[in-house]
Amino acid sequence: MYVHLGSGVVVRASGLVGIFDIERTTSTPRTREFLAASEKKKEVVTVGDDFPKSFAVFSENGKNRTYISQISAATLKKRVGSGHKLSD
């Protein structure tokens, strides 16, 4: 199964580690550290030009990516479907 993250970016649902609301989670120091470290490693992909609402952490075949999306975390989770367990 695949998940459309916005602006034509599609990833395999099996590689998703978690989908997070950017507004709720970036208030914590650990999340900010994680995003800064991902950015430094050039693992961050910005999807679209609109205001970011969520980020999705993806890992497959030893490659990690963090996708910053303009689509809400709730909408992305619905797209994944009920067959996958993801973090809030």
mmCIF file as gemmi writes it, N, C-alpha and C atoms, coordinates in Angstrom:
data_model
loop_
_atom_site.group_PDB
_atom_site.id
_atom_site.type_symbol
_atom_site.label_atom_id
_atom_site.label_alt_id
_atom_site.label_comp_id
_atom_site.label_asym_id
_atom_site.label_entity_id
_atom_site.label_seq_id
_atom_site.pdbx_PDB_ins_code
_atom_site.Cartn_x
_atom_site.Cartn_y
_atom_site.Cartn_z
_atom_site.occupancy
_atom_site.B_iso_or_equiv
_atom_site.pdbx_formal_charge
_atom_site.auth_seq_id
_atom_site.auth_asym_id
_atom_site.pdbx_PDB_model_num
ATOM 1 N N . MET Axp A 1 ? 0.835 -1.166 0 1 0 ? 1 A 1
ATOM 2 C CA . MET Axp A 1 ? 0 0 0 1 0 ? 1 A 1
ATOM 3 C C . MET Axp A 1 ? 0.892 1.245 0 1 0 ? 1 A 1
ATOM 4 N N . TYR Axp A 2 ? 0.432 2.274 -0.651 1 0 ? 2 A 1
ATOM 5 C CA . TYR Axp A 2 ? 1.16 3.535 -0.749 1 0 ? 2 A 1
ATOM 6 C C . TYR Axp A 2 ? 0.355 4.661 -0.115 1 0 ? 2 A 1
ATOM 7 N N . VAL Axp A 3 ? 1.069 5.697 0.315 1 0 ? 3 A 1
ATOM 8 C CA . VAL Axp A 3 ? 0.427 6.862 0.932 1 0 ? 3 A 1
ATOM 9 C C . VAL Axp A 3 ? 0.87 8.112 0.18 1 0 ? 3 A 1
ATOM 10 N N . HIS Axp A 4 ? -0.106 8.914 -0.247 1 0 ? 4 A 1
ATOM 11 C CA . HIS Axp A 4 ? 0.177 10.183 -0.918 1 0 ? 4 A 1
ATOM 12 C C . HIS Axp A 4 ? 0.369 11.248 0.159 1 0 ? 4 A 1
ATOM 13 N N . LEU Axp A 5 ? 1.561 11.851 0.204 1 0 ? 5 A 1
ATOM 14 C CA . LEU Axp A 5 ? 1.889 12.852 1.219 1 0 ? 5 A 1
ATOM 15 C C . LEU Axp A 5 ? 1.641 14.283 0.76 1 0 ? 5 A 1
ATOM 16 N N . GLY Axp A 6 ? 1.25 14.43 -0.514 1 0 ? 6 A 1
ATOM 17 C CA . GLY Axp A 6 ? 0.995 15.754 -1.068 1 0 ? 6 A 1
ATOM 18 C C . GLY Axp A 6 ? 1.958 16.076 -2.187 1 0 ? 6 A 1
ATOM 19 N N . SER Axp A 7 ? 1.549 16.961 -3.08 1 0 ? 7 A 1
ATOM 20 C CA . SER Axp A 7 ? 2.371 17.445 -4.2 1 0 ? 7 A 1
ATOM 21 C C . SER Axp A 7 ? 3.029 16.313 -4.988 1 0 ? 7 A 1
ATOM 22 N N . GLY Axp A 8 ? 2.304 15.229 -5.174 1 0 ? 8 A 1
ATOM 23 C CA . GLY Axp A 8 ? 2.8 14.126 -5.982 1 0 ? 8 A 1
ATOM 24 C C . GLY Axp A 8 ? 3.793 13.2 -5.301 1 0 ? 8 A 1
ATOM 25 N N . VAL Axp A 9 ? 4.058 13.4 -4.013 1 0 ? 9 A 1
ATOM 26 C CA . VAL Axp A 9 ? 4.992 12.539 -3.291 1 0 ? 9 A 1
ATOM 27 C C . VAL Axp A 9 ? 4.228 11.363 -2.701 1 0 ? 9 A 1
ATOM 28 N N . VAL Axp A 10 ? 4.675 10.157 -3.055 1 0 ? 10 A 1
ATOM 29 C CA . VAL Axp A 10 ? 4.029 8.931 -2.604 1 0 ? 10 A 1
ATOM 30 C C . VAL Axp A 10 ? 5.091 8.023 -1.991 1 0 ? 10 A 1
ATOM 31 N N . VAL Axp A 11 ? 4.785 7.422 -0.829 1 0 ? 11 A 1
ATOM 32 C CA . VAL Axp A 11 ? 5.714 6.503 -0.164 1 0 ? 11 A 1
ATOM 33 C C . VAL Axp A 11 ? 4.984 5.212 0.19 1 0 ? 11 A 1
ATOM 34 N N . ARG Axp A 12 ? 5.745 4.153 0.395 1 0 ? 12 A 1
ATOM 35 C CA . ARG Axp A 12 ? 5.159 2.888 0.833 1 0 ? 12 A 1
ATOM 36 C C . ARG Axp A 12 ? 4.724 3.007 2.289 1 0 ? 12 A 1
ATOM 37 N N . ALA Axp A 13 ? 3.517 2.592 2.579 1 0 ? 13 A 1
ATOM 38 C CA . ALA Axp A 13 ? 3.007 2.644 3.947 1 0 ? 13 A 1
ATOM 39 C C . ALA Axp A 13 ? 3.825 1.753 4.865 1 0 ? 13 A 1
ATOM 40 N N . SER Axp A 14 ? 4.372 0.675 4.35 1 0 ? 14 A 1
ATOM 41 C CA . SER Axp A 14 ? 5.145 -0.247 5.18 1 0 ? 14 A 1
ATOM 42 C C . SER Axp A 14 ? 6.411 0.393 5.743 1 0 ? 14 A 1
ATOM 43 N N . GLY Axp A 15 ? 6.895 1.469 5.113 1 0 ? 15 A 1
ATOM 44 C CA . GLY Axp A 15 ? 8.088 2.147 5.592 1 0 ? 15 A 1
ATOM 45 C C . GLY Axp A 15 ? 7.829 3.274 6.57 1 0 ? 15 A 1
ATOM 46 N N . LEU Axp A 16 ? 6.565 3.589 6.804 1 0 ? 16 A 1
ATOM 47 C CA . LEU Axp A 16 ? 6.242 4.685 7.714 1 0 ? 16 A 1
ATOM 48 C C . LEU Axp A 16 ? 6.479 4.291 9.162 1 0 ? 16 A 1
ATOM 49 N N . VAL Axp A 17 ? 7.214 5.125 9.856 1 0 ? 17 A 1
ATOM 50 C CA . VAL Axp A 17 ? 7.466 4.931 11.281 1 0 ? 17 A 1
ATOM 51 C C . VAL Axp A 17 ? 6.41 5.678 12.085 1 0 ? 17 A 1
ATOM 52 N N . GLY Axp A 18 ? 6.038 6.874 11.629 1 0 ? 18 A 1
ATOM 53 C CA . GLY Axp A 18 ? 5.039 7.667 12.335 1 0 ? 18 A 1
ATOM 54 C C . GLY Axp A 18 ? 4.635 8.899 11.556 1 0 ? 18 A 1
ATOM 55 N N . ILE Axp A 19 ? 3.448 9.383 11.871 1 0 ? 19 A 1
ATOM 56 C CA . ILE Axp A 19 ? 2.921 10.619 11.301 1 0 ? 19 A 1
ATOM 57 C C . ILE Axp A 19 ? 2.592 11.524 12.481 1 0 ? 19 A 1
ATOM 58 N N . PHE Axp A 20 ? 3.061 12.765 12.424 1 0 ? 20 A 1
ATOM 59 C CA . PHE Axp A 20 ? 2.96 13.651 13.583 1 0 ? 20 A 1
ATOM 60 C C . PHE Axp A 20 ? 2.416 15.017 13.199 1 0 ? 20 A 1
ATOM 61 N N . ASP Axp A 21 ? 1.609 15.585 14.072 1 0 ? 21 A 1
ATOM 62 C CA . ASP Axp A 21 ? 1.097 16.944 13.916 1 0 ? 21 A 1
ATOM 63 C C . ASP Axp A 21 ? 2.253 17.888 14.228 1 0 ? 21 A 1
ATOM 64 N N . ILE Axp A 22 ? 2.628 18.709 13.29 1 0 ? 22 A 1
ATOM 65 C CA . ILE Axp A 22 ? 3.816 19.549 13.448 1 0 ? 22 A 1
ATOM 66 C C . ILE Axp A 22 ? 3.633 20.598 14.545 1 0 ? 22 A 1
ATOM 67 N N . GLU Axp A 23 ? 2.433 21.122 14.691 1 0 ? 23 A 1
ATOM 68 C CA . GLU Axp A 23 ? 2.186 22.156 15.69 1 0 ? 23 A 1
ATOM 69 C C . GLU Axp A 23 ? 2.258 21.597 17.109 1 0 ? 23 A 1
ATOM 70 N N . ARG Axp A 24 ? 1.69 20.421 17.312 1 0 ? 24 A 1
ATOM 71 C CA . ARG Axp A 24 ? 1.676 19.813 18.652 1 0 ? 24 A 1
ATOM 72 C C . ARG Axp A 24 ? 3.031 19.263 19.065 1 0 ? 24 A 1
ATOM 73 N N . THR Axp A 25 ? 3.787 18.718 18.136 1 0 ? 25 A 1
ATOM 74 C CA . THR Axp A 25 ? 5.013 18.022 18.51 1 0 ? 25 A 1
ATOM 75 C C . THR Axp A 25 ? 6.264 18.88 18.513 1 0 ? 25 A 1
ATOM 76 N N . THR Axp A 26 ? 6.31 19.947 17.749 1 0 ? 26 A 1
ATOM 77 C CA . THR Axp A 26 ? 7.53 20.757 17.697 1 0 ? 26 A 1
ATOM 78 C C . THR Axp A 26 ? 7.707 21.632 18.927 1 0 ? 26 A 1
ATOM 79 N N . SER Axp A 27 ? 6.788 21.575 19.858 1 0 ? 27 A 1
ATOM 80 C CA . SER Axp A 27 ? 6.946 22.322 21.106 1 0 ? 27 A 1
ATOM 81 C C . SER Axp A 27 ? 7.878 21.582 22.073 1 0 ? 27 A 1
ATOM 82 N N . THR Axp A 28 ? 8.201 20.334 21.785 1 0 ? 28 A 1
ATOM 83 C CA . THR Axp A 28 ? 9.085 19.569 22.669 1 0 ? 28 A 1
ATOM 84 C C . THR Axp A 28 ? 10.528 19.642 22.17 1 0 ? 28 A 1
ATOM 85 N N . PRO Axp A 29 ? 11.475 19.749 23.097 1 0 ? 29 A 1
ATOM 86 C CA . PRO Axp A 29 ? 12.885 19.835 22.694 1 0 ? 29 A 1
ATOM 87 C C . PRO Axp A 29 ? 13.36 18.604 21.908 1 0 ? 29 A 1
ATOM 88 N N . ARG Axp A 30 ? 12.907 17.417 22.279 1 0 ? 30 A 1
ATOM 89 C CA . ARG Axp A 30 ? 13.356 16.194 21.59 1 0 ? 30 A 1
ATOM 90 C C . ARG Axp A 30 ? 12.929 16.185 20.122 1 0 ? 30 A 1
ATOM 91 N N . THR Axp A 31 ? 11.719 16.647 19.857 1 0 ? 31 A 1
ATOM 92 C CA . THR Axp A 31 ? 11.256 16.689 18.47 1 0 ? 31 A 1
ATOM 93 C C . THR Axp A 31 ? 12.061 17.703 17.68 1 0 ? 31 A 1
ATOM 94 N N . ARG Axp A 32 ? 12.302 18.852 18.262 1 0 ? 32 A 1
ATOM 95 C CA . ARG Axp A 32 ? 13.115 19.87 17.579 1 0 ? 32 A 1
ATOM 96 C C . ARG Axp A 32 ? 14.524 19.338 17.307 1 0 ? 32 A 1
ATOM 97 N N . GLU Axp A 33 ? 15.102 18.618 18.276 1 0 ? 33 A 1
ATOM 98 C CA . GLU Axp A 33 ? 16.427 18.015 18.093 1 0 ? 33 A 1
ATOM 99 C C . GLU Axp A 33 ? 16.399 16.986 16.963 1 0 ? 33 A 1
ATOM 100 N N . PHE Axp A 34 ? 15.358 16.152 16.947 1 0 ? 34 A 1
ATOM 101 C CA . PHE Axp A 34 ? 15.226 15.14 15.901 1 0 ? 34 A 1
ATOM 102 C C . PHE Axp A 34 ? 15.152 15.796 14.525 1 0 ? 34 A 1
ATOM 103 N N . LEU Axp A 35 ? 14.301 16.807 14.393 1 0 ? 35 A 1
ATOM 104 C CA . LEU Axp A 35 ? 14.15 17.48 13.099 1 0 ? 35 A 1
ATOM 105 C C . LEU Axp A 35 ? 15.441 18.19 12.684 1 0 ? 35 A 1
ATOM 106 N N . ALA Axp A 36 ? 16.132 18.803 13.641 1 0 ? 36 A 1
ATOM 107 C CA . ALA Axp A 36 ? 17.4 19.48 13.331 1 0 ? 36 A 1
ATOM 108 C C . ALA Axp A 36 ? 18.454 18.463 12.887 1 0 ? 36 A 1
ATOM 109 N N . ALA Axp A 37 ? 18.527 17.321 13.564 1 0 ? 37 A 1
ATOM 110 C CA . ALA Axp A 37 ? 19.488 16.277 13.192 1 0 ? 37 A 1
ATOM 111 C C . ALA Axp A 37 ? 19.159 15.707 11.813 1 0 ? 37 A 1
ATOM 112 N N . SER Axp A 38 ? 17.875 15.506 11.534 1 0 ? 38 A 1
ATOM 113 C CA . SER Axp A 38 ? 17.457 15.007 10.219 1 0 ? 38 A 1
ATOM 114 C C . SER Axp A 38 ? 17.819 16.005 9.127 1 0 ? 38 A 1
ATOM 115 N N . GLU Axp A 39 ? 17.621 17.27 9.411 1 0 ? 39 A 1
ATOM 116 C CA . GLU Axp A 39 ? 17.965 18.326 8.45 1 0 ? 39 A 1
ATOM 117 C C . GLU Axp A 39 ? 19.465 18.329 8.184 1 0 ? 39 A 1
ATOM 118 N N . LYS Axp A 40 ? 20.243 18.209 9.239 1 0 ? 40 A 1
ATOM 119 C CA . LYS Axp A 40 ? 21.708 18.215 9.107 1 0 ? 40 A 1
ATOM 120 C C . LYS Axp A 40 ? 22.188 17.04 8.257 1 0 ? 40 A 1
ATOM 121 N N . LYS Axp A 41 ? 21.523 15.89 8.387 1 0 ? 41 A 1
ATOM 122 C CA . LYS Axp A 41 ? 21.878 14.692 7.609 1 0 ? 41 A 1
ATOM 123 C C . LYS Axp A 41 ? 21.282 14.705 6.208 1 0 ? 41 A 1
ATOM 124 N N . LYS Axp A 42 ? 20.583 15.79 5.896 1 0 ? 42 A 1
ATOM 125 C CA . LYS Axp A 42 ? 19.908 15.941 4.59 1 0 ? 42 A 1
ATOM 126 C C . LYS Axp A 42 ? 18.861 14.852 4.361 1 0 ? 42 A 1
ATOM 127 N N . GLU Axp A 43 ? 18.13 14.514 5.431 1 0 ? 43 A 1
ATOM 128 C CA . GLU Axp A 43 ? 17.079 13.506 5.368 1 0 ? 43 A 1
ATOM 129 C C . GLU Axp A 43 ? 15.676 14.112 5.335 1 0 ? 43 A 1
ATOM 130 N N . VAL Axp A 44 ? 15.584 15.435 5.297 1 0 ? 44 A 1
ATOM 131 C CA . VAL Axp A 44 ? 14.285 16.103 5.312 1 0 ? 44 A 1
ATOM 132 C C . VAL Axp A 44 ? 13.87 16.46 3.889 1 0 ? 44 A 1
ATOM 133 N N . VAL Axp A 45 ? 12.631 16.12 3.558 1 0 ? 45 A 1
ATOM 134 C CA . VAL Axp A 45 ? 12.055 16.44 2.26 1 0 ? 45 A 1
ATOM 135 C C . VAL Axp A 45 ? 10.814 17.285 2.515 1 0 ? 45 A 1
ATOM 136 N N . THR Axp A 46 ? 10.787 18.49 1.987 1 0 ? 46 A 1
ATOM 137 C CA . THR Axp A 46 ? 9.612 19.347 2.127 1 0 ? 46 A 1
ATOM 138 C C . THR Axp A 46 ? 8.678 19.08 0.961 1 0 ? 46 A 1
ATOM 139 N N . VAL Axp A 47 ? 7.44 18.735 1.286 1 0 ? 47 A 1
ATOM 140 C CA . VAL Axp A 47 ? 6.436 18.387 0.281 1 0 ? 47 A 1
ATOM 141 C C . VAL Axp A 47 ? 5.522 19.6 0.099 1 0 ? 47 A 1
ATOM 142 N N . GLY Axp A 48 ? 5.599 20.25 -1.042 1 0 ? 48 A 1
ATOM 143 C CA . GLY Axp A 48 ? 4.741 21.403 -1.325 1 0 ? 48 A 1
ATOM 144 C C . GLY Axp A 48 ? 5.288 22.693 -0.757 1 0 ? 48 A 1
ATOM 145 N N . ASP Axp A 49 ? 4.585 23.77 -1.09 1 0 ? 49 A 1
ATOM 146 C CA . ASP Axp A 49 ? 5.018 25.108 -0.689 1 0 ? 49 A 1
ATOM 147 C C . ASP Axp A 49 ? 4.13 25.736 0.376 1 0 ? 49 A 1
ATOM 148 N N . ASP Axp A 50 ? 3.017 25.092 0.695 1 0 ? 50 A 1
ATOM 149 C CA . ASP Axp A 50 ? 2.084 25.649 1.673 1 0 ? 50 A 1
ATOM 150 C C . ASP Axp A 50 ? 2.615 25.485 3.092 1 0 ? 50 A 1
ATOM 151 N N . PHE Axp A 51 ? 1.903 26.093 4.034 1 0 ? 51 A 1
ATOM 152 C CA . PHE Axp A 51 ? 2.249 26.027 5.453 1 0 ? 51 A 1
ATOM 153 C C . PHE Axp A 51 ? 2.28 24.566 5.921 1 0 ? 51 A 1
ATOM 154 N N . PRO Axp A 52 ? 3.374 24.108 6.549 1 0 ? 52 A 1
ATOM 155 C CA . PRO Axp A 52 ? 3.459 22.71 6.981 1 0 ? 52 A 1
ATOM 156 C C . PRO Axp A 52 ? 2.516 22.406 8.144 1 0 ? 52 A 1
ATOM 157 N N . LYS Axp A 53 ? 1.84 21.256 8.048 1 0 ? 53 A 1
ATOM 158 C CA . LYS Axp A 53 ? 0.902 20.839 9.088 1 0 ? 53 A 1
ATOM 159 C C . LYS Axp A 53 ? 1.32 19.551 9.766 1 0 ? 53 A 1
ATOM 160 N N . SER Axp A 54 ? 2.167 18.769 9.097 1 0 ? 54 A 1
ATOM 161 C CA . SER Axp A 54 ? 2.556 17.476 9.665 1 0 ? 54 A 1
ATOM 162 C C . SER Axp A 54 ? 3.928 17.069 9.163 1 0 ? 54 A 1
ATOM 163 N N . PHE Axp A 55 ? 4.476 16.051 9.817 1 0 ? 55 A 1
ATOM 164 C CA . PHE Axp A 55 ? 5.662 15.42 9.265 1 0 ? 55 A 1
ATOM 165 C C . PHE Axp A 55 ? 5.529 13.919 9.425 1 0 ? 55 A 1
ATOM 166 N N . ALA Axp A 56 ? 6.08 13.196 8.46 1 0 ? 56 A 1
ATOM 167 C CA . ALA Axp A 56 ? 6.02 11.738 8.45 1 0 ? 56 A 1
ATOM 168 C C . ALA Axp A 56 ? 7.447 11.209 8.43 1 0 ? 56 A 1
ATOM 169 N N . VAL Axp A 57 ? 7.731 10.296 9.342 1 0 ? 57 A 1
ATOM 170 C CA . VAL Axp A 57 ? 9.047 9.683 9.419 1 0 ? 57 A 1
ATOM 171 C C . VAL Axp A 57 ? 8.971 8.357 8.672 1 0 ? 57 A 1
ATOM 172 N N . PHE Axp A 58 ? 9.915 8.144 7.773 1 0 ? 58 A 1
ATOM 173 C CA . PHE Axp A 58 ? 9.914 7.001 6.88 1 0 ? 58 A 1
ATOM 174 C C . PHE Axp A 58 ? 11.283 6.334 6.92 1 0 ? 58 A 1
ATOM 175 N N . SER Axp A 59 ? 11.306 5.012 6.998 1 0 ? 59 A 1
ATOM 176 C CA . SER Axp A 59 ? 12.558 4.266 6.993 1 0 ? 59 A 1
ATOM 177 C C . SER Axp A 59 ? 12.379 2.987 6.186 1 0 ? 59 A 1
ATOM 178 N N . GLU Axp A 60 ? 13.271 2.799 5.224 1 0 ? 60 A 1
ATOM 179 C CA . GLU Axp A 60 ? 13.207 1.59 4.406 1 0 ? 60 A 1
ATOM 180 C C . GLU Axp A 60 ? 14.589 1.328 3.809 1 0 ? 60 A 1
ATOM 181 N N . ASN Axp A 61 ? 15.01 0.081 3.858 1 0 ? 61 A 1
ATOM 182 C CA . ASN Axp A 61 ? 16.304 -0.326 3.293 1 0 ? 61 A 1
ATOM 183 C C . ASN Axp A 61 ? 17.466 0.505 3.833 1 0 ? 61 A 1
ATOM 184 N N . GLY Axp A 62 ? 17.427 0.811 5.115 1 0 ? 62 A 1
ATOM 185 C CA . GLY Axp A 62 ? 18.508 1.567 5.739 1 0 ? 62 A 1
ATOM 186 C C . GLY Axp A 62 ? 18.515 3.055 5.452 1 0 ? 62 A 1
ATOM 187 N N . LYS Axp A 63 ? 17.543 3.535 4.699 1 0 ? 63 A 1
ATOM 188 C CA . LYS Axp A 63 ? 17.439 4.969 4.399 1 0 ? 63 A 1
ATOM 189 C C . LYS Axp A 63 ? 16.323 5.581 5.227 1 0 ? 63 A 1
ATOM 190 N N . ASN Axp A 64 ? 16.622 6.725 5.822 1 0 ? 64 A 1
ATOM 191 C CA . ASN Axp A 64 ? 15.622 7.441 6.615 1 0 ? 64 A 1
ATOM 192 C C . ASN Axp A 64 ? 15.272 8.75 5.925 1 0 ? 64 A 1
ATOM 193 N N . ARG Axp A 65 ? 13.996 9.105 5.982 1 0 ? 65 A 1
ATOM 194 C CA . ARG Axp A 65 ? 13.516 10.364 5.428 1 0 ? 65 A 1
ATOM 195 C C . ARG Axp A 65 ? 12.446 10.917 6.362 1 0 ? 65 A 1
ATOM 196 N N . THR Axp A 66 ? 12.434 12.22 6.485 1 0 ? 66 A 1
ATOM 197 C CA . THR Axp A 66 ? 11.37 12.903 7.204 1 0 ? 66 A 1
ATOM 198 C C . THR Axp A 66 ? 10.708 13.836 6.211 1 0 ? 66 A 1
ATOM 199 N N . TYR Axp A 67 ? 9.439 13.589 5.948 1 0 ? 67 A 1
ATOM 200 C CA . TYR Axp A 67 ? 8.678 14.375 4.981 1 0 ? 67 A 1
ATOM 201 C C . TYR Axp A 67 ? 7.852 15.417 5.722 1 0 ? 67 A 1
ATOM 202 N N . ILE Axp A 68 ? 8.059 16.678 5.379 1 0 ? 68 A 1
ATOM 203 C CA . ILE Axp A 68 ? 7.272 17.782 5.936 1 0 ? 68 A 1
ATOM 204 C C . ILE Axp A 68 ? 6.14 18.03 4.944 1 0 ? 68 A 1
ATOM 205 N N . SER Axp A 69 ? 4.889 17.899 5.41 1 0 ? 69 A 1
ATOM 206 C CA . SER Axp A 69 ? 3.739 17.967 4.505 1 0 ? 69 A 1
ATOM 207 C C . SER Axp A 69 ? 2.757 19.062 4.89 1 0 ? 69 A 1
ATOM 208 N N . GLN Axp A 70 ? 2.07 19.592 3.892 1 0 ? 70 A 1
ATOM 209 C CA . GLN Axp A 70 ? 1.026 20.587 4.118 1 0 ? 70 A 1
ATOM 210 C C . GLN Axp A 70 ? -0.315 19.932 4.438 1 0 ? 70 A 1
ATOM 211 N N . ILE Axp A 71 ? -0.359 18.598 4.412 1 0 ? 71 A 1
ATOM 212 C CA . ILE Axp A 71 ? -1.585 17.851 4.715 1 0 ? 71 A 1
ATOM 213 C C . ILE Axp A 71 ? -1.593 17.512 6.205 1 0 ? 71 A 1
ATOM 214 N N . SER Axp A 72 ? -2.748 17.611 6.836 1 0 ? 72 A 1
ATOM 215 C CA . SER Axp A 72 ? -2.835 17.366 8.274 1 0 ? 72 A 1
ATOM 216 C C . SER Axp A 72 ? -2.487 15.92 8.615 1 0 ? 72 A 1
ATOM 217 N N . ALA Axp A 73 ? -2.005 15.726 9.837 1 0 ? 73 A 1
ATOM 218 C CA . ALA Axp A 73 ? -1.657 14.387 10.312 1 0 ? 73 A 1
ATOM 219 C C . ALA Axp A 73 ? -2.884 13.481 10.305 1 0 ? 73 A 1
ATOM 220 N N . ALA Axp A 74 ? -4.043 14.016 10.674 1 0 ? 74 A 1
ATOM 221 C CA . ALA Axp A 74 ? -5.278 13.214 10.697 1 0 ? 74 A 1
ATOM 222 C C . ALA Axp A 74 ? -5.622 12.705 9.299 1 0 ? 74 A 1
ATOM 223 N N . THR Axp A 75 ? -5.488 13.546 8.297 1 0 ? 75 A 1
ATOM 224 C CA . THR Axp A 75 ? -5.779 13.142 6.921 1 0 ? 75 A 1
ATOM 225 C C . THR Axp A 75 ? -4.783 12.087 6.448 1 0 ? 75 A 1
ATOM 226 N N . LEU Axp A 76 ? -3.504 12.282 6.749 1 0 ? 76 A 1
ATOM 227 C CA . LEU Axp A 76 ? -2.499 11.298 6.344 1 0 ? 76 A 1
ATOM 228 C C . LEU Axp A 76 ? -2.754 9.948 7.009 1 0 ? 76 A 1
ATOM 229 N N . LYS Axp A 77 ? -3.127 9.968 8.274 1 0 ? 77 A 1
ATOM 230 C CA . LYS Axp A 77 ? -3.41 8.716 8.983 1 0 ? 77 A 1
ATOM 231 C C . LYS Axp A 77 ? -4.599 7.996 8.359 1 0 ? 77 A 1
ATOM 232 N N . LYS Axp A 78 ? -5.602 8.742 7.931 1 0 ? 78 A 1
ATOM 233 C CA . LYS Axp A 78 ? -6.748 8.129 7.253 1 0 ? 78 A 1
ATOM 234 C C . LYS Axp A 78 ? -6.313 7.487 5.944 1 0 ? 78 A 1
ATOM 235 N N . ARG Axp A 79 ? -5.379 8.119 5.255 1 0 ? 79 A 1
ATOM 236 C CA . ARG Axp A 79 ? -4.892 7.581 3.986 1 0 ? 79 A 1
ATOM 237 C C . ARG Axp A 79 ? -4.136 6.269 4.183 1 0 ? 79 A 1
ATOM 238 N N . VAL Axp A 80 ? -3.465 6.15 5.316 1 0 ? 80 A 1
ATOM 239 C CA . VAL Axp A 80 ? -2.731 4.921 5.605 1 0 ? 80 A 1
ATOM 240 C C . VAL Axp A 80 ? -3.713 3.767 5.81 1 0 ? 80 A 1
ATOM 241 N N . GLY Axp A 81 ? -4.828 4.048 6.45 1 0 ? 81 A 1
ATOM 242 C CA . GLY Axp A 81 ? -5.822 3.01 6.703 1 0 ? 81 A 1
ATOM 243 C C . GLY Axp A 81 ? -5.656 2.401 8.075 1 0 ? 81 A 1
ATOM 244 N N . SER Axp A 82 ? -6.587 1.578 8.436 1 0 ? 82 A 1
ATOM 245 C CA . SER Axp A 82 ? -6.595 1.011 9.782 1 0 ? 82 A 1
ATOM 246 C C . SER Axp A 82 ? -5.662 -0.183 9.939 1 0 ? 82 A 1
ATOM 247 N N . GLY Axp A 83 ? -5.049 -0.657 8.867 1 0 ? 83 A 1
ATOM 248 C CA . GLY Axp A 83 ? -4.191 -1.829 8.942 1 0 ? 83 A 1
ATOM 249 C C . GLY Axp A 83 ? -2.805 -1.578 9.485 1 0 ? 83 A 1
ATOM 250 N N . HIS Axp A 84 ? -2.43 -0.3 9.693 1 0 ? 84 A 1
ATOM 251 C CA . HIS Axp A 84 ? -1.09 0.034 10.173 1 0 ? 84 A 1
ATOM 252 C C . HIS Axp A 84 ? -1.18 0.785 11.487 1 0 ? 84 A 1
ATOM 253 N N . LYS Axp A 85 ? -0.316 0.452 12.429 1 0 ? 85 A 1
ATOM 254 C CA . LYS Axp A 85 ? -0.26 1.101 13.726 1 0 ? 85 A 1
ATOM 255 C C . LYS Axp A 85 ? 0.766 2.214 13.655 1 0 ? 85 A 1
ATOM 256 N N . LEU Axp A 86 ? 0.348 3.456 13.826 1 0 ? 86 A 1
ATOM 257 C CA . LEU Axp A 86 ? 1.259 4.597 13.798 1 0 ? 86 A 1
ATOM 258 C C . LEU Axp A 86 ? 1.107 5.417 15.058 1 0 ? 86 A 1
ATOM 259 N N . SER Axp A 87 ? 2.146 6.183 15.38 1 0 ? 87 A 1
ATOM 260 C CA . SER Axp A 87 ? 2.138 7.04 16.568 1 0 ? 87 A 1
ATOM 261 C C . SER Axp A 87 ? 1.215 8.226 16.361 1 0 ? 87 A 1
ATOM 262 N N . ASP Axp A 88 ? 0.747 8.8 17.468 1 0 ? 88 A 1
ATOM 263 C CA . ASP Axp A 88 ? -0.074 10.026 17.409 1 0 ? 88 A 1
ATOM 264 C C . ASP Axp A 88 ? 0.784 11.238 17.219 1 0 ? 88 A 1
